[in-house]
Amino acid sequence: MTLLRQVARGTGARDTGRRAATVRAAVALGLVMLAALIPLLGPSGALHGTGEAAAPGVRWTGLLRTVLFAAVCVPVGEAFVNRLAARLPGAPVPPPRSWSGYAAAAGWLASAGLAAVVATGNLLPHGLGQIDVGGLYRTRDGVLALLEVNGFLAAGLCVFARRPSAQVWPLSVVILAEALRAHPVTEDSPLVGSVLTLVHLTCAALWAGGLLHVLRTLRVRRGREGAALLGRFSRAAALLLAAITATGMCSTLRRMPADTVLDQLTTTAYGRALLAKVILVAGVGALAAWARLRLRRAADPLSALVPARTEVALLGLVIAASGLLTALPLPIRW
């Protein structure tokens, strides 16, 4: 009878584990679908009543850029957290299976799609004959698009060659190209804007991708080492949030002067999308503070995983809102 009870108990535990894994997979799939709907459905709501006209293919451009941002976050976060884990005292925390290869493939497809849009004159191509690949070398946006395509290709080759740490360099080129693309030479002080965007994107990738990898790592290894890793990342995340907030505010004031910000946040498509992003980031910051409070005061520091899981879900929505922002028309400086 004792043996039968042990077998039944083990079977029940496995069934419970399978059900929990199924629920987690369903929730993750639902969040991915929700994040994809933001750039697809967001433009119509953001543009409604503003009198602004969006570029053709704004929905798909926003979706592709969302995938590109997410593809940068995953490997950058993995490299960051693995380095934090290596510096912890005691036995090293074993990392989970890397997602960098999948991220490189997704990023390459997204960047290739965006390059095709640039090669078609910023229009959605309806056939291969419309794509002027050679024309990419003759324009600034085309060269930057090619840099992003090649950057993800090089990152994928680093993963294939089992040199995952080396992919930081091609991914840095991708982030730099995106920062330069966001600030054309026709605007005032484009170099300043590019530097702000470079810092903003780097810190955001470290935070979002890092938190995702921390949560995946703690599924493999809990205990004292897991709590120490979560605590160390929490301290780093506070600095990253401060940098993201500072660069975001400076970039906003460059786009919308201080005396017009409040008006443009509700009357322009860019302002509305930015306002939604700010609200999401504020929610993420509150969850991060809650998680850090639990780390310090709760009897079980790993109870901070509850707000941390919600935090990483909201960060996914922030990435989608950022993808939408890049596709909407910029506000007019009054």
C-alpha positions in Angstrom: 0.0 0.0 0.0 2.8 2.4 0.8 4.4 1.8 -2.6 1.1 2.4 -4.3 0.6 5.7 -2.4 4.1 6.8 -3.4 3.5 6.0 -7.0 0.1 7.8 -6.9 1.7 10.8 -5.2 4.4 11.0 -7.9 1.9 10.6 -10.7 -0.2 13.4 -9.2 2.8 15.7 -8.9 3.7 15.1 -12.5 0.2 15.8 -13.6 0.2 19.0 -11.6 3.5 20.0 -13.1 2.1 19.4 -16.6 -1.0 21.4 -15.9 1.1 24.3 -14.5 3.4 24.2 -17.6 0.3 24.2 -19.9 -1.1 27.2 -18.1 2.2 29.1 -18.2 2.5 28.3 -22.0 -1.1 29.5 -22.6 -0.5 32.7 -20.6 2.7 33.4 -22.5 1.0 32.8 -25.8 -1.8 35.2 -24.8 0.6 37.9 -23.9 2.5 37.5 -27.1 -0.7 37.9 -29.1 -1.7 40.9 -27.0 1.7 42.5 -27.6 1.3 41.9 -31.4 -2.1 43.5 -31.4 -0.7 46.8 -30.0 1.2 47.8 -33.2 -1.4 46.2 -35.4 -4.5 47.9 -33.9 -2.9 50.8 -32.1 -2.4 53.2 -35.1 -6.1 53.6 -35.8 -6.8 54.5 -32.2 -3.8 56.8 -31.9 -4.5 58.6 -35.1 -8.3 59.0 -34.6 -9.3 62.6 -34.5 -5.8 64.0 -34.8 -5.9 65.0 -38.5 -2.6 63.3 -39.0 -1.9 60.8 -41.8 0.2 57.7 -41.1 2.7 56.3 -43.6 1.5 53.3 -45.7 2.0 50.0 -43.9 2.3 51.6 -40.5 0.8 48.5 -38.7 3.3 46.0 -40.2 6.2 48.4 -39.7 5.3 48.7 -36.1 5.0 45.0 -35.7 8.3 44.3 -37.4 10.1 46.8 -35.2 8.5 45.3 -32.1 10.0 41.9 -33.1 13.3 43.6 -33.7 13.4 45.2 -30.3 12.4 41.9 -28.6 15.1 40.1 -30.5 17.7 42.5 -29.2 16.5 42.2 -25.6 16.7 38.4 -25.3 20.4 37.9 -26.0 21.5 41.1 -24.4 19.6 40.2 -21.2 21.1 36.7 -21.2 24.6 37.9 -21.5 24.0 40.5 -18.7 22.4 38.1 -16.2 25.0 35.3 -17.0 27.7 37.7 -16.1 25.9 38.7 -12.8 25.5 35.0 -12.0 29.1 34.3 -12.6 30.1 36.8 -10.0 27.9 35.4 -7.2 29.8 33.7 -4.3 29.5 29.9 -4.0 28.4 27.5 -6.7 27.5 29.1 -10.0 23.8 29.3 -10.9 23.3 27.0 -14.0 21.8 29.0 -16.8 18.7 27.7 -18.7 18.8 26.8 -22.3 19.6 29.9 -24.4 17.0 31.6 -26.6 19.6 33.6 -28.4 19.5 31.5 -31.6 15.7 31.9 -31.9 16.1 35.7 -31.2 18.7 36.1 -33.9 16.5 34.3 -36.4 13.4 36.4 -35.5 15.5 39.6 -35.5 17.0 38.7 -38.9 13.5 38.2 -40.4 12.2 41.4 -38.9 15.2 43.5 -40.0 15.0 41.9 -43.5 11.3 42.9 -43.7 12.1 46.4 -42.6 14.9 46.6 -45.2 12.5 45.5 -47.9 10.2 48.4 -46.8 13.0 50.9 -47.1 14.1 49.4 -50.5 10.5 49.9 -51.8 10.5 53.6 -50.9 9.0 53.1 -47.4 6.1 51.2 -48.9 5.0 47.7 -48.3 6.2 45.6 -51.2 3.7 43.5 -53.0 6.2 41.5 -55.0 10.0 40.8 -55.2 10.2 43.0 -58.3 9.4 46.1 -56.3 12.3 45.6 -53.9 15.4 47.6 -55.1 18.1 45.9 -53.0 20.9 47.8 -54.7 19.2 51.1 -53.8 19.8 50.3 -50.1 23.4 51.2 -50.5 22.6 54.7 -51.9 20.6 56.0 -48.9 21.4 56.5 -45.2 18.3 54.6 -44.1 19.1 51.8 -46.5 22.7 51.4 -45.1 21.4 51.4 -41.6 18.8 48.8 -42.5 21.5 46.6 -44.0 23.6 47.0 -40.8 20.7 45.7 -38.8 20.2 42.7 -41.1 23.9 41.8 -41.0 24.1 42.4 -37.3 21.5 39.8 -36.6 23.1 37.4 -39.1 26.5 37.8 -37.3 24.8 37.3 -33.9 23.2 34.1 -35.2 26.6 32.9 -36.5 28.1 33.5 -33.0 25.4 31.3 -31.5 26.0 28.6 -34.1 29.7 28.7 -33.4 29.0 28.4 -29.7 30.5 31.8 -28.9 27.4 33.4 -27.4 29.3 36.1 -25.6 30.7 37.4 -28.9 27.2 38.3 -30.2 27.2 41.4 -27.9 29.3 43.2 -30.6 27.0 42.7 -33.6 24.0 43.4 -31.4 25.6 46.7 -30.3 25.8 47.6 -34.0 22.1 46.9 -34.4 21.3 49.2 -31.4 23.6 51.9 -32.8 22.0 51.6 -36.2 18.5 51.9 -34.7 19.6 55.0 -32.7 21.0 56.7 -35.8 17.9 55.7 -37.8 15.6 57.4 -35.3 17.3 60.7 -35.7 17.9 61.8 -39.3 20.4 64.4 -40.1 17.6 66.9 -41.0 16.5 67.3 -37.4 18.2 69.7 -34.8 21.2 68.1 -33.1 20.8 64.6 -34.4 23.9 63.3 -32.7 22.5 64.3 -29.3 19.2 62.5 -30.1 21.1 59.4 -31.3 23.1 59.3 -28.0 20.0 59.5 -25.9 18.3 56.8 -27.9 21.4 54.6 -27.8 21.5 54.8 -24.0 17.7 54.4 -23.7 17.6 51.3 -25.9 20.6 49.7 -24.3 19.2 50.1 -20.8 15.8 48.9 -21.8 17.3 45.8 -23.4 19.3 45.0 -20.3 16.3 45.4 -18.1 13.6 43.6 -20.1 15.8 40.8 -21.4 17.7 40.5 -18.1 14.5 40.1 -16.0 13.2 37.5 -18.5 16.4 35.5 -18.1 16.5 35.8 -14.3 13.0 34.3 -14.1 14.0 31.5 -16.5 17.1 30.9 -14.4 15.1 30.7 -11.2 13.0 28.0 -12.7 16.1 25.9 -12.9 17.8 26.9 -9.7 16.1 28.4 -6.6 17.4 28.5 -3.1 19.9 31.0 -1.7 21.8 31.4 -5.0 18.5 32.2 -6.9 17.6 34.8 -4.3 21.0 36.4 -4.5 20.8 36.6 -8.3 17.4 38.2 -8.1 18.6 40.7 -5.5 21.7 41.6 -7.6 19.6 42.1 -10.7 17.1 44.2 -8.7 19.8 46.6 -7.7 21.0 46.9 -11.3 17.4 47.4 -12.5 17.0 50.4 -10.3 19.9 52.1 -12.0 18.6 51.1 -15.4 15.2 52.5 -14.7 16.7 55.8 -13.6 18.7 56.0 -16.9 15.6 55.0 -19.0 13.5 57.7 -17.3 16.1 60.4 -17.7 16.8 59.7 -21.4 13.1 59.2 -22.1 12.3 62.6 -20.6 15.1 64.3 -22.5 14.0 62.7 -25.8 10.4 63.7 -25.2 11.4 67.3 -24.6 13.4 67.3 -27.8 10.4 66.0 -29.7 7.8 68.1 -27.9 8.9 71.4 -26.2 7.9 71.7 -22.5 5.1 74.3 -23.1 3.4 71.9 -25.6 3.9 68.5 -24.1 0.6 68.3 -22.2 -1.4 69.3 -25.3 0.5 67.0 -27.7 0.2 64.0 -25.4 -3.5 63.9 -26.1 -3.9 65.6 -29.5 -1.2 63.8 -31.5 -0.8 60.1 -32.4 2.8 60.1 -31.2 1.8 61.8 -27.9 -1.0 59.3 -27.2 1.2 56.3 -27.9 3.9 57.9 -25.7 1.4 58.5 -22.9 0.4 54.8 -23.0 4.0 53.8 -22.9 4.6 56.1 -19.9 1.7 54.6 -18.0 3.0 51.1 -18.7 6.5 52.0 -17.5 5.1 53.6 -14.4 3.3 50.3 -13.7 6.5 48.4 -14.3 8.4 50.7 -11.9 5.8 50.1 -9.2 6.0 46.3 -9.6 9.8 46.5 -9.5 9.6 48.5 -6.2 7.2 45.9 -4.8 9.5 43.1 -5.8 12.5 44.8 -4.2 10.5 45.4 -1.0 9.7 41.7 -0.8 13.3 40.8 -1.4 14.3 42.9 1.6 11.4 42.2 4.1 9.7 38.9 3.2 10.5 35.7 5.0 11.0 34.0 1.6 12.9 36.4 -0.7 11.7 34.4 -3.7 8.1 35.6 -3.1 9.3 38.6 -5.1 8.8 36.4 -8.2 5.1 37.1 -8.1 5.4 40.8 -9.0 8.5 40.1 -11.1 6.5 37.8 -13.4 3.9 40.6 -13.9 6.7 43.1 -14.4 8.2 41.1 -17.3 4.8 40.8 -18.9 4.3 44.6 -18.8 7.8 45.1 -20.2 6.7 43.0 -23.2 3.8 45.5 -23.7 6.2 48.4 -23.3 8.3 46.9 -26.2 5.2 46.7 -28.3 4.3 50.3 -27.5 7.9 51.3 -28.5 7.5 49.5 -31.8 4.2 51.4 -32.4 5.9 54.7 -31.5 8.6 54.3 -34.2 5.9 53.9 -36.9 3.7 56.9 -36.1 4.3 60.4 -37.5 6.5 62.6 -35.3 4.8 65.5 -33.6 5.1 69.0 -35.0 7.4 71.3 -33.1 5.3 74.4 -32.3 
